[in-house]
Structure formats: structure tokens, C-alpha cells
Amino acid sequence: MKRLYIVDYWVPFPQSEYGGMINLIAEDDEEAFDLLLEEESLNLPGFERNLMENIRKAQKFLLMDDYESGVIEAFTT
């Protein structure tokens, strides 16, 4: 079963002030991580450790229907 992930993503100062909210559909945390790394528009290189930590803490909602995995919406600064 797939889940809707609502990932609150930010990298604290002084490393960066980069952050935002990312919504995606994935089967598990590892697939969510891979999908976000592949998403070129997010520009996440160097912050992978922070990303997985925030995926694990994300709100997750079980989806009843079969949806395609992928990033739905991303608001980042």
C-alpha cells in the first residue's frame, strides 16, 4: 500500500536556510528518499542526511487506492 507523505524539510542555519514542504506518494521511506533525490527541481545535493531524517518524521497517510509514486507538490525556498 502506498502512503501520502507530508515532509517538512529544512536545513538549519548556519549550514543553510533552505527549507519547505514537500508532498509525495511512495510505498516506504526508502522510495520517498529516492524519489526526492531524483527530483531535479528540489536541488538537494549535500543535504541527504537531513532529508532522510525528515522523511522518517513526516506525516504519513495510508492511501486506499493505487496511485503512481512521485512528488505531488513541493514548496521550497
C-alpha positions as CSV (number, residue, x, y, z in Angstrom):
1,M,0.0,0.0,0.0
2,K,1.2,3.5,-0.8
3,R,1.2,6.5,1.5
4,L,0.9,10.2,1.2
5,Y,4.0,11.8,2.8
6,I,3.9,15.4,4.0
7,V,7.6,16.2,4.6
8,D,8.5,19.3,6.5
9,Y,12.0,19.9,5.1
10,W,14.5,22.4,6.3
11,V,18.3,22.7,6.9
12,P,19.1,24.8,10.0
13,F,21.4,27.8,10.0
14,P,24.4,28.1,9.6
15,Q,24.5,25.2,7.1
16,S,21.7,26.8,5.1
17,E,18.4,28.5,5.4
18,Y,16.9,26.1,2.8
19,G,13.5,24.6,3.6
20,G,9.9,24.0,2.6
21,M,7.1,21.5,2.5
22,I,7.1,18.5,0.1
23,N,4.1,16.2,-0.6
24,L,4.7,12.9,-2.3
25,I,3.3,9.4,-2.7
26,A,5.6,6.4,-2.0
27,E,5.4,2.8,-0.7
28,D,8.0,3.4,2.0
29,D,10.7,5.8,3.4
30,E,13.4,4.5,1.0
31,E,11.2,5.0,-2.1
32,A,10.3,8.5,-0.8
33,F,14.1,9.3,-0.4
34,D,14.9,8.0,-3.9
35,L,12.1,10.0,-5.5
36,L,13.2,13.2,-3.8
37,L,16.9,12.7,-4.8
38,E,15.7,12.2,-8.5
39,E,13.6,15.4,-8.4
40,E,15.9,17.9,-10.1
41,S,13.8,20.9,-9.2
42,L,14.4,20.4,-5.5
43,N,18.2,21.0,-5.7
44,L,19.1,18.9,-2.6
45,P,22.8,17.9,-3.0
46,G,24.7,17.8,0.3
47,F,21.6,17.6,2.5
48,E,20.7,13.9,2.0
49,R,21.2,13.1,5.7
50,N,18.7,15.9,6.7
51,L,16.3,14.6,4.0
52,M,16.0,11.1,5.3
53,E,15.6,12.2,8.9
54,N,12.7,14.4,7.8
55,I,11.1,11.7,5.7
56,R,11.1,9.4,8.8
57,K,9.4,12.2,10.8
58,A,6.9,13.0,8.1
59,Q,3.2,12.7,8.5
60,K,2.1,9.7,6.5
61,F,-1.4,8.8,5.4
62,L,-2.3,5.4,4.0
63,L,-4.0,5.6,0.6
64,M,-6.8,3.2,-0.2
65,D,-6.5,3.4,-4.0
66,D,-3.4,2.6,-6.1
67,Y,-1.7,5.8,-7.0
68,E,1.5,6.3,-9.0
69,S,4.6,7.1,-6.9
70,G,6.0,10.6,-7.3
71,V,6.3,14.1,-6.0
72,I,2.9,15.9,-6.0
73,E,3.8,19.3,-4.8
74,A,6.9,21.0,-3.4
75,F,7.2,24.5,-1.9
76,T,10.9,25.2,-1.2
77,T,13.0,28.3,-0.6
